[in-house]
Amino acid sequence: MKELKIRLIGALNDFLPKDHPEPTIRVAFQGSQTYKHLIESLGVPHPEIAEIRVNGNPDEVNQIALEDCTVEVFPYQPGDPRIRPEVIRFVLDGHLGKLTSYLRLLGFDVDYRYDADDPTLAEISATENRILLTRDRGLLKRNQVHFGYWIRAQDPRQQLVEVIRRYGMAGEILPFSRCPKCNGVLHTVEKAAVLPNLLPQTRVYYDRFWQCPDCGQIYWQGSHYQHLQTWLNGFLANP
Ligand SMILES: [Zn+2]
């Protein structure tokens, strides 16, 4: 049996059990294994690995692992241009429905099907150059996945903050440009055109409306949106 040591840096320690005592982990292996395989065996998916150093020297994760070496594994820093396509867009795992709505509400292109299986999600991510967000680290280990991130937070608003910070998206927020329900591209509509569809209170208090051409849903800046906007402004003022 061969052995090497792996030291996870910074946010990559999130993949270890909370009470993990040692920053350096001894990993035993047999035969020829890549660094990538051995690092992923600790629960760290490759899309979160920025670089590795073997005995202090930069190396490639796909290299065959040396025996008795020390491998330092570095995460990407928030805002690193290597973690996202130029035009940011996402595909989200089925358990992230609320985060999907929030991202779309802020104008981001999010592919979401609550019942999509892992091979489908990985395929969409790879072929459409979409960042795969999930709380399933096994999904991120699929070879096809290039842009991907394991969402740490469980609360949807905290998840939104996490994503905006990681991808440096604050300057790209464009509310009321995407349909939160179906990802359609919204357009503005005259109040008169949608008047018959509005509740009496909405008719009185709101004058600006948007409609989704795909599902027909009508939107206005109601209390739900205003609460999110207020909360988001607070967060953006103190990033
Ligand atoms: Zn729609």
Boltz pocket constraint, residues with backbone or C-beta under 6 A from the ligand:
constraints:
  - pocket:
      binder: B
      contacts: [[A, 179], [A, 180], [A, 181], [A, 182], [A, 183], [A, 184], [A, 212], [A, 213], [A, 214], [A, 215], [A, 216], [A, 217]]
      max_distance: 6.0
